Amino acid sequence: MPGLWTLGCVLGRYDLAQSFDVASAAISANSGQSAVNSWMKGTSQSSVNYITSTHSSAQGLTVWIDSDGGSPNALIYKYGAANDAHERWFPDIATHNMRVTAWGRFSSMQRSGWSRLAILDSAGSSGMPIPFTSLALAPITVERTNVTSNGDYPHVAISRVVSSGAASTIDDFIAQTDWIQLFPEIGFADESPFLFESAGALGGRRDFFRWGRTFAWQVPLKYLSDSDASLLTWWWRNQFALAFTLDTSDAATVQLCRIVNDDNPVRRRMRPYGNRWEGGLMLESLHDGRLAL
């Protein structure tokens, strides 16, 4: 069965550091460093190395968590900062939902699931094991509801599950909050043009030069609740980066985008429903489909 269509506000610093895809990533993170780009090392018993075998970004990580005591968390990303989750929480919501998608694998079947990807808040945690795959990195999705925004929470961590040491490969973290389910009306359109230029020669030949592709969608919506209509307006007004998922059962359908409507995308009440709204979203991708943000 296909999954849901959802749209959520992307968390994390918009500097490519969340997916380790920055210039400083050429430097090894092993030598006593307390941080890996925007990630904090949770224990001195862990080691991290950059690798080029990744999902969609230029670089990923091999994370080793030692078995010698200390915190079980190898790496922690703290989203509860003034310029991150605390700025992007929708103010009309007291507790929030979160979804984190990443790509990872264990190369050893014996150690499959020895580490996990987890969402942590002050009340507890939710997590999913990092699986064994023979070649490509596999998608891992973790969801948690009723996430509170106190202190520096929420966190996302790569954690050890068993007492033995374990090494896993990880890449492309997409964390989103306050995601809502969409029910597009007839008229939904996938408008993803190629970017190209053409030049004609004197002899009649025409050459075409293609240098990229953008992704864009027209999403007509009806029967929106007051809260969903207000949330979409909040995202549009602040021009937050969003995660548009066309099928929650297939992580490959996640796209990073923004609402680019010239006017408020949801501004009409529906008749005869006084508490329902209609409108349409114009979404455009942030880049060519990579998930490094």
Buried (B, 14 or more C-beta within 10 A) or exposed (E): EEEBBBBBBBBBBBEBBBBBBBEEBEEEBEEEEEEBBBBBBBBEBBBBBBBEEBBBBBBBBBBBBBEEEBBBBBBBBBBBEEEBBBEBBBEEBEEBBBBBBBBBBBBEEEBBBBBBBBBBBBEEBBBBBBBBBEEEBBBBBBBBEEBBBEEBBBBBBBBBBEEEBBBBBBBBBBBBBBBBEBEBEEEBEEEBEEEEEEEEEEEEEEEEEEEEBBBBBBBBBBEBEEEBBBBBBBBBEEEBBBBBBBBBEEBEBBBBBBBEBEEBBBEEBBEEEEEBBBBBBBBBBBBEBBBBB
